[in-house]
Amino acid sequence: MADPIQPDDSTLRHYTATEVAAIFGCSPRWTLEQAHAKRIAHTIVAGRIRFRADHILAISKANDVDHRLA
C-alpha cells in the first residue's frame, strides 16, 4: 500500500498571487486580473485564488515562443 500524502508534500503547496508575481516579475494585481479572467491556470481555496507548482509551470509555458520560427 502506498504511503498517504504528507502535508509537506510539494504538490500540496499553494502560492499566493504575490508570490507568483514575484516569480514572473509582474504585479500581484495583474496576476489576479488574469486569473479572474481565466487567462491563467489557478485554483480556488477557501474563496481565494491560489496557484500550485503545476499552474506556475503552465503559466510559464503558455506564451512560449519558438525562436526557430522567428
N, C-alpha and C positions, 0 to 999 in steps of 0.2 A: 504494500500500500504506500502511496506517495505521501511525503510529508505535507501537512497542511501549510497553506500560505502564511508566512510570518508577517506581522505588522510592519516590520522594517524592510520588507521586500520592495525593491526599487520599482516594481511595476505598480505599486500602490501609491507611490509618491505623486502628489498633485502640486502643481506650481501655480502661483498667482499671476495675474496679468502683469504686475510689476516685475516679477522675476523673469517672465517670458520677454517682456520689453527690454530688459537689461541684456538678455542673450542676443536679441536681434538688433539692438541699438535703435529702438524706436520708443515711442511713448506708451505708457500704460493705457492712455485714452485710446490711441489708435488700435491697440491690441483688443480692447474691449469692444470698440466700434466694429471691428472686423468680425469678432465672434458673434456679436448681436446680429449682424447682417448675414451670418452663416457663411462667411467667406473663408474662415479658417477653422480647422478642427479644434474642438473643445468638448468639455463635459460640464454638466451642472451638478454641483454637490451642495446640498443644503441651500439651494436657491442662488448659489454663487457660481460664476464662471471660473472653471479651473482647467488646467492643462496637464496631461500626462506626458511622459517622455515620447511616446509614440505620436502624440499630437504635435509636439515640438518638431520632431523629425519630419512629419507630414507637411507642416508649415514651411520648413526649410526647403523641402523638395518641390513644393507646389509651383514655384516660379523659376525652376532651374532653366538655364539657357545653355544649350549645347553649343559650345564655342566653335565646333567643327562646321556648324550650319551657318555661321555668321560670315 
